[in-house]
Protein backbone atom coordinates (compact mmCIF):
# COMPACT_ATOMS: atom_id res chain seq x y z
CA UNK A 1 0.00 0.00 0.00
CA UNK A 2 3.03 2.25 -0.45
CA UNK A 3 1.42 4.09 -3.33
CA UNK A 4 -1.41 5.45 -1.17
CA UNK A 5 -1.21 9.09 -0.11
CA UNK A 6 -1.40 9.95 3.56
CA UNK A 7 -5.08 10.41 4.48
CA UNK A 8 -4.38 13.69 6.28
CA UNK A 9 -2.56 14.94 3.18
CA UNK A 10 -5.52 13.94 1.01
CA UNK A 11 -7.81 16.16 3.10
CA UNK A 12 -5.21 18.92 3.40
CA UNK A 13 -4.91 18.53 7.18
CA UNK A 14 -2.20 18.08 9.78
CA UNK A 15 -2.02 14.84 11.76
CA UNK A 16 -4.18 15.05 14.85
CA UNK A 17 -6.80 17.26 13.19
CA UNK A 18 -10.04 17.56 15.16
CA UNK A 19 -13.33 15.96 14.19
CA UNK A 20 -14.71 19.36 13.14
CA UNK A 21 -11.66 20.08 10.97
CA UNK A 22 -11.93 16.69 9.27
CA UNK A 23 -15.64 17.18 8.64
CA UNK A 24 -15.16 20.67 7.20
CA UNK A 25 -12.26 19.64 4.95
CA UNK A 26 -14.15 16.62 3.65
CA UNK A 27 -17.27 18.61 2.79
CA UNK A 28 -15.28 21.28 0.98
CA UNK A 29 -13.31 18.79 -1.12
CA UNK A 30 -16.24 16.44 -1.74
CA UNK A 31 -18.26 19.32 -3.12
CA UNK A 32 -15.34 20.46 -5.29
CA UNK A 33 -14.64 17.05 -6.85
CA UNK A 34 -18.11 15.43 -6.80
CA UNK A 35 -18.75 13.59 -10.12
CA UNK A 36 -22.12 15.32 -10.51
CA UNK A 37 -20.33 18.68 -10.56
CA UNK A 38 -17.49 17.39 -12.77
CA UNK A 39 -19.15 15.20 -15.41
CA UNK A 40 -16.68 13.23 -17.51
CA UNK A 41 -13.66 14.35 -15.46
CA UNK A 42 -11.75 11.17 -14.60
CA UNK A 43 -9.24 13.01 -12.39
CA UNK A 44 -12.03 14.57 -10.32
CA UNK A 45 -13.70 11.17 -9.95
CA UNK A 46 -10.43 9.59 -8.77
CA UNK A 47 -9.87 12.40 -6.26
CA UNK A 48 -13.47 12.08 -5.03
CA UNK A 49 -12.92 8.37 -4.32
CA UNK A 50 -9.63 9.13 -2.58
CA UNK A 51 -11.31 11.82 -0.46
CA UNK A 52 -14.13 9.46 0.55
CA UNK A 53 -11.65 6.74 1.48
CA UNK A 54 -9.68 9.15 3.66
CA UNK A 55 -12.85 10.48 5.31
CA UNK A 56 -14.17 6.96 5.94
CA UNK A 57 -11.11 6.28 8.11
CA UNK A 58 -10.46 9.64 9.75
CA UNK A 59 -14.11 10.34 10.63
CA UNK A 60 -14.36 7.04 12.53
CA UNK A 61 -12.66 7.36 15.97
CA UNK A 62 -11.63 3.68 16.10
CA UNK A 63 -10.28 3.60 12.55
CA UNK A 64 -8.55 6.96 13.06
CA UNK A 65 -6.80 5.70 16.19
CA UNK A 66 -5.52 2.64 14.32
CA UNK A 67 -4.43 4.74 11.35
CA UNK A 68 -2.60 7.23 13.58
CA UNK A 69 -0.67 4.32 15.14
CA UNK A 70 -0.06 2.03 12.15
CA UNK A 71 -0.76 4.12 9.05
CA UNK A 72 -2.09 2.32 5.97
CA UNK A 73 -0.79 -0.99 7.32
CA UNK A 74 -3.69 -0.92 9.78
CA UNK A 75 -6.05 -1.81 6.93
CA UNK A 76 -3.74 -3.98 4.83
CA UNK A 77 -4.41 -7.69 5.49
CA UNK A 78 -0.99 -8.57 4.07
CA UNK A 79 0.89 -6.20 6.35
CA UNK A 80 0.61 -8.33 9.50
CA UNK A 81 0.78 -5.26 11.68
CA UNK A 82 -1.22 -6.81 14.50
CA UNK A 83 -3.39 -3.74 15.06
CA UNK A 84 -6.63 -5.66 15.63
CA UNK A 85 -5.49 -7.45 18.73
CA UNK A 86 -2.16 -5.80 19.42
CA UNK A 87 -0.31 -9.09 19.92
CA UNK A 88 2.45 -8.95 17.32
CA UNK A 89 0.50 -10.17 14.30
CA UNK A 90 -2.23 -12.31 15.95
CA UNK A 91 -5.59 -10.81 15.10
CA UNK A 92 -7.17 -12.21 18.28
CA UNK A 93 -6.71 -14.90 20.94
CA UNK A 94 -8.14 -17.45 18.51
CA UNK A 95 -4.93 -17.36 16.48
CA UNK A 96 -2.87 -17.99 19.58
CA UNK A 97 -5.31 -20.76 20.51
CA UNK A 98 -4.71 -22.50 17.18
CA UNK A 99 -1.00 -22.74 17.99
CA UNK A 100 -1.53 -23.96 21.55
CA UNK A 101 -4.25 -26.40 20.55
CA UNK A 102 -1.90 -28.17 18.16
CA UNK A 103 0.11 -29.17 21.22
CA UNK A 104 -2.35 -29.15 24.10
CA UNK A 105 -5.63 -30.38 22.65
CA UNK A 106 -7.45 -27.13 21.87
CA UNK A 107 -7.70 -25.99 25.47
CA UNK A 108 -6.51 -22.39 24.84
CA UNK A 109 -8.62 -19.89 22.91
CA UNK A 110 -10.67 -22.63 21.31
CA UNK A 111 -10.96 -21.31 17.74
CA UNK A 112 -9.99 -24.65 16.21
CA UNK A 113 -12.09 -26.48 18.76
CA UNK A 114 -15.31 -24.71 17.82
CA UNK A 115 -17.92 -26.90 16.26
CA UNK A 116 -18.57 -25.88 12.68
CA UNK A 117 -22.02 -27.43 12.90
CA UNK A 118 -23.03 -25.15 15.78
CA UNK A 119 -25.34 -22.14 15.23
CA UNK A 120 -23.65 -19.36 13.24
CA UNK A 121 -25.00 -15.89 12.57
CA UNK A 122 -25.32 -14.88 8.92
CA UNK A 123 -23.00 -12.27 7.43
CA UNK A 124 -23.96 -8.59 7.23
CA UNK A 125 -24.29 -6.97 3.80
CA UNK A 126 -23.12 -3.45 3.07
CA UNK A 127 -25.07 -1.31 0.59
CA UNK A 128 -24.52 2.34 -0.42
CA UNK A 129 -27.34 4.60 -1.60
CA UNK A 130 -27.01 8.14 -2.97
CA UNK A 131 -29.62 10.82 -2.27
CA UNK A 132 -29.88 14.51 -3.06
CA UNK A 133 -29.37 17.21 -0.43
CA UNK A 134 -33.12 17.87 -0.24
CA UNK A 135 -33.97 14.16 -0.09
CA UNK A 136 -31.66 13.83 2.91
CA UNK A 137 -33.25 16.89 4.51
CA UNK A 138 -36.89 15.87 4.12
CA UNK A 139 -36.64 12.08 3.75
CA UNK A 140 -37.45 9.87 0.80
CA UNK A 141 -37.89 6.29 -0.34
CA UNK A 142 -35.23 4.47 -2.35
CA UNK A 143 -35.21 1.09 -4.06
CA UNK A 144 -32.04 -0.84 -3.33
CA UNK A 145 -30.70 -4.11 -4.71
CA UNK A 146 -28.24 -6.55 -3.13
CA UNK A 147 -27.19 -10.20 -3.21
CA UNK A 148 -27.72 -12.35 -0.13
CA UNK A 149 -27.03 -15.97 0.76
CA UNK A 150 -30.18 -17.74 1.87
CA UNK A 151 -31.46 -21.25 2.48
CA UNK A 152 -32.26 -23.23 -0.64
CA UNK A 153 -36.04 -23.37 -1.10
CA UNK A 154 -35.87 -26.87 -2.57
CA UNK A 155 -34.03 -28.57 0.30
CA UNK A 156 -34.76 -26.06 3.08
CA UNK A 157 -31.05 -25.77 3.79
CA UNK A 158 -30.31 -29.46 4.26
CA UNK A 159 -28.38 -29.82 0.99
CA UNK A 160 -30.10 -33.18 0.32
CA UNK A 161 -32.33 -33.82 -2.69
CA UNK A 162 -36.08 -33.94 -2.21
CA UNK A 163 -37.19 -37.22 -0.68
CA UNK A 164 -33.79 -37.84 0.92
CA UNK A 165 -32.12 -36.78 4.13
CA UNK A 166 -28.61 -35.93 5.18
CA UNK A 167 -27.12 -38.69 7.31
CA UNK A 168 -25.11 -38.32 10.49
CA UNK A 169 -21.42 -38.66 9.77
CA UNK A 170 -20.19 -41.96 11.20
CA UNK A 171 -16.57 -40.85 11.31
CA UNK A 172 -17.21 -38.09 13.86
CA UNK A 173 -20.62 -39.06 15.21
CA UNK A 174 -22.11 -35.79 13.99
CA UNK A 175 -19.75 -33.54 15.96
CA UNK A 176 -17.86 -32.35 12.88
CA UNK A 177 -14.58 -32.97 14.69
CA UNK A 178 -12.16 -35.76 15.33
CA UNK A 179 -9.43 -36.26 17.90
CA UNK A 180 -5.90 -37.06 16.83
CA UNK A 181 -3.28 -38.46 19.19
CA UNK A 182 0.32 -37.43 18.60
CA UNK A 183 3.42 -38.68 20.39
CA UNK A 184 6.21 -36.19 20.98
CA UNK A 185 9.27 -37.18 23.03
CA UNK A 186 7.53 -40.14 24.56
CA UNK A 187 4.48 -38.12 25.57
CA UNK A 188 1.02 -38.43 24.04
CA UNK A 189 -0.86 -35.23 23.04
CA UNK A 190 -4.43 -35.06 21.77
CA UNK A 191 -5.56 -32.44 19.26
CA UNK A 192 -8.95 -31.64 17.78
CA UNK A 193 -9.29 -31.29 14.02
CA UNK A 194 -12.07 -30.87 11.49
CA UNK A 195 -13.52 -34.17 10.32
CA UNK A 196 -12.26 -35.03 6.82
CA UNK A 197 -15.35 -37.04 5.94
CA UNK A 198 -18.00 -34.36 6.49
CA UNK A 199 -15.72 -31.29 6.47
CA UNK A 200 -16.99 -30.24 9.86
CA UNK A 201 -20.71 -30.28 9.06
CA UNK A 202 -21.45 -33.49 10.96
CA UNK A 203 -23.62 -34.62 8.01
CA UNK A 204 -23.07 -36.76 4.95
CA UNK A 205 -25.16 -36.01 1.86
CA UNK A 206 -25.36 -38.95 -0.49
CA UNK A 207 -27.85 -37.40 -2.92
CA UNK A 208 -27.19 -33.66 -3.25
CA UNK A 209 -29.97 -31.19 -4.04
CA UNK A 210 -29.92 -30.21 -7.72
CA UNK A 211 -30.73 -26.56 -6.99
CA UNK A 212 -27.90 -25.81 -4.52
CA UNK A 213 -25.58 -28.70 -5.44
CA UNK A 214 -25.63 -29.96 -1.88
CA UNK A 215 -24.57 -26.67 -0.27
CA UNK A 216 -27.97 -25.99 1.28
CA UNK A 217 -27.66 -22.29 0.44
CA UNK A 218 -27.98 -20.22 -2.72
CA UNK A 219 -27.19 -16.64 -3.73
CA UNK A 220 -30.25 -14.58 -4.64
CA UNK A 221 -30.79 -10.95 -5.63
CA UNK A 222 -33.13 -8.96 -3.44
CA UNK A 223 -34.83 -5.65 -4.20
CA UNK A 224 -36.45 -3.70 -1.39
CA UNK A 225 -37.82 -0.20 -0.85
CA UNK A 226 -36.15 1.63 2.01
CA UNK A 227 -37.31 4.74 3.87
CA UNK A 228 -34.54 7.32 4.23
CA UNK A 229 -35.45 9.35 7.34
CA UNK A 230 -35.62 13.14 7.21
CA UNK A 231 -32.51 14.80 8.61
CA UNK A 232 -30.00 12.05 7.82
CA UNK A 233 -26.48 13.34 7.15
CA UNK A 234 -23.80 12.21 4.71
CA UNK A 235 -22.33 8.92 5.91
CA UNK A 236 -25.39 8.10 8.01
CA UNK A 237 -26.18 4.40 8.39
CA UNK A 238 -29.45 2.50 8.48
CA UNK A 239 -29.60 -1.11 9.69
CA UNK A 240 -32.15 -3.40 8.07
CA UNK A 241 -32.32 -6.08 10.73
CA UNK A 242 -32.42 -9.70 9.64
CA UNK A 243 -32.21 -8.91 5.93
CA UNK A 244 -28.58 -10.00 5.55
CA UNK A 245 -27.38 -13.51 4.78
CA UNK A 246 -29.21 -16.40 6.45
CA UNK A 247 -27.55 -17.94 9.47
CA UNK A 248 -26.43 -21.56 9.53
CA UNK A 249 -27.43 -24.40 11.79
CA UNK A 250 -30.22 -22.38 13.34
CA UNK A 251 -28.21 -19.17 13.74
CA UNK A 252 -29.89 -15.77 13.14
CA UNK A 253 -29.66 -13.87 9.85
CA UNK A 254 -27.27 -10.94 9.50
CA UNK A 255 -28.28 -7.36 8.73
CA UNK A 256 -28.15 -5.09 5.71
CA UNK A 257 -26.15 -1.99 6.63
CA UNK A 258 -27.19 0.89 4.38
CA UNK A 259 -24.72 3.80 4.13
CA UNK A 260 -26.21 7.05 2.83
CA UNK A 261 -24.18 9.32 0.57
CA UNK A 262 -25.58 12.84 0.23
CA UNK A 263 -24.84 14.83 -2.94
CA UNK A 264 -23.48 18.35 -2.35
CA UNK A 265 -25.94 21.19 -2.76
CA UNK A 266 -24.97 23.88 -5.32
CA UNK A 267 -25.55 26.66 -2.77
CA UNK A 268 -25.98 25.35 0.79
CA UNK A 269 -23.46 23.77 3.12
CA UNK A 270 -24.59 21.81 6.13
CA UNK A 271 -23.24 21.84 9.68
CA UNK A 272 -25.27 19.63 11.95
CA UNK A 273 -28.85 20.74 11.40
CA UNK A 274 -28.01 24.28 10.27
CA UNK A 275 -27.42 25.27 6.66
CA UNK A 276 -25.23 28.10 5.37
CA UNK A 277 -24.90 30.09 2.15
CA UNK A 278 -23.61 33.39 0.77
CA UNK A 279 -25.96 35.78 -1.02
CA UNK A 280 -24.66 38.57 -3.29
CA UNK A 281 -26.29 41.99 -2.93
CA UNK A 282 -25.63 45.31 -4.66
CA UNK A 283 -23.92 48.35 -3.16
CA UNK A 284 -27.23 50.20 -3.30
CA UNK A 285 -29.08 47.41 -1.46
CA UNK A 286 -26.40 47.29 1.22
CA UNK A 287 -26.35 51.09 1.57
CA UNK A 288 -30.06 51.87 1.59
CA UNK A 289 -31.43 48.55 2.80
CA UNK A 290 -33.73 46.44 0.68
CA UNK A 291 -36.14 43.56 0.49
CA UNK A 292 -34.20 40.77 -1.22
CA UNK A 293 -34.96 37.21 -2.27
CA UNK A 294 -33.18 34.45 -0.36
CA UNK A 295 -33.08 30.73 -1.19
CA UNK A 296 -34.46 28.16 1.23
CA UNK A 297 -34.87 24.39 1.00
CA UNK A 298 -38.52 24.96 0.10
CA UNK A 299 -37.95 27.73 -2.46
CA UNK A 300 -37.51 31.51 -2.51
CA UNK A 301 -38.51 33.84 0.32
CA UNK A 302 -38.44 37.59 0.92
CA UNK A 303 -36.07 38.99 3.54
CA UNK A 304 -35.45 42.61 4.51
CA UNK A 305 -31.88 43.72 5.16
CA UNK A 306 -31.30 47.01 7.00
CA UNK A 307 -29.56 50.05 5.56
CA UNK A 308 -25.83 50.24 6.09
CA UNK A 309 -25.40 46.46 5.94
CA UNK A 310 -21.69 45.63 5.84
CA UNK A 311 -20.05 42.89 3.70
CA UNK A 312 -19.99 39.55 5.50
CA UNK A 313 -22.87 40.40 7.83
CA UNK A 314 -24.72 37.22 8.78
CA UNK A 315 -28.47 36.85 9.15
CA UNK A 316 -30.35 33.94 10.68
CA UNK A 317 -33.71 32.62 9.56
CA UNK A 318 -35.07 30.38 12.29
CA UNK A 319 -36.48 26.91 11.59
CA UNK A 320 -35.42 26.89 7.92
CA UNK A 321 -32.58 24.41 8.24
CA UNK A 322 -32.53 20.60 8.37
CA UNK A 323 -35.29 18.78 10.29
CA UNK A 324 -34.00 16.91 13.33
CA UNK A 325 -33.91 13.19 12.64
CA UNK A 326 -36.88 11.43 14.28
CA UNK A 327 -38.28 14.84 15.30
CA UNK A 328 -39.80 16.57 12.27
CA UNK A 329 -41.24 19.39 14.42
CA UNK A 330 -37.78 20.71 15.21
CA UNK A 331 -35.42 22.16 12.60
CA UNK A 332 -32.08 23.89 12.42
CA UNK A 333 -31.63 27.41 11.08
CA UNK A 334 -30.72 28.95 7.74
CA UNK A 335 -27.74 31.26 8.17
CA UNK A 336 -26.62 33.43 5.27
CA UNK A 337 -23.88 36.00 4.84
CA UNK A 338 -24.22 38.91 2.44
CA UNK A 339 -21.50 39.51 -0.11
CA UNK A 340 -21.61 43.09 -1.39
CA UNK A 341 -20.86 43.01 -5.10
CA UNK A 342 -18.87 45.95 -6.43
CA UNK A 343 -20.05 46.94 -9.93
CA UNK A 344 -17.61 46.55 -12.85
CA UNK A 345 -17.38 47.97 -16.36
CA UNK A 346 -19.01 51.30 -15.49
CA UNK A 347 -19.52 53.71 -18.37
CA UNK A 348 -18.47 57.38 -18.24
CA UNK A 349 -21.84 58.62 -17.02
CA UNK A 350 -22.01 55.99 -14.27
CA UNK A 351 -18.50 56.82 -13.07
CA UNK A 352 -19.36 60.54 -12.91
CA UNK A 353 -22.42 59.82 -10.79
CA UNK A 354 -20.36 57.61 -8.49
CA UNK A 355 -17.87 60.46 -8.02
CA UNK A 356 -20.69 62.86 -7.18
CA UNK A 357 -22.04 60.32 -4.71
CA UNK A 358 -18.59 60.00 -3.12
CA UNK A 359 -18.30 63.80 -2.85
CA UNK A 360 -21.63 63.90 -1.01
CA UNK A 361 -20.48 61.44 1.63
CA UNK A 362 -18.69 62.65 4.76
CA UNK A 363 -16.22 60.95 7.05
CA UNK A 364 -19.04 60.18 9.44
CA UNK A 365 -20.65 57.99 6.82
CA UNK A 366 -17.67 55.61 7.02
CA UNK A 367 -17.39 54.69 10.70
CA UNK A 368 -15.02 51.76 10.18
CA UNK A 369 -12.59 53.75 8.06
CA UNK A 370 -12.63 56.64 10.54
CA UNK A 371 -12.10 54.29 13.49
CA UNK A 372 -9.25 52.49 11.74
CA UNK A 373 -7.18 55.60 11.09
CA UNK A 374 -7.95 56.95 14.51
CA UNK A 375 -6.45 53.82 16.07
CA UNK A 376 -3.41 54.06 13.79
CA UNK A 377 -2.59 57.74 14.30
CA UNK A 378 -4.05 58.55 17.68
CA UNK A 379 -0.97 58.94 19.93
CA UNK A 380 -2.81 59.45 23.15
Beta strands, then each sheet from edge to edge (+ up, - down):
strand 1: 125-131
strand 2: 140-151
strand 3: 167-168
strand 4: 177-184
strand 5: 187-194
strand 6: 203-204
strand 7: 217-228
strand 8: 237-240
strand 9: 256-262
strand 10: 269-271
strand 11: 274-282
strand 12: 290-296
strand 13: 299-305
strand 14: 314-317
strand 15: 323-324
strand 16: 327-331
strand 17: 334-341
sheet 1: 1+ 9+ 8-
sheet 2: 2+ 7-
sheet 3: 3+ 6-
sheet 4: 4+ 5-
sheet 5: 10+ 11- 17- 14+
sheet 6: 12+ 13-
sheet 7: 15+ 16-
end
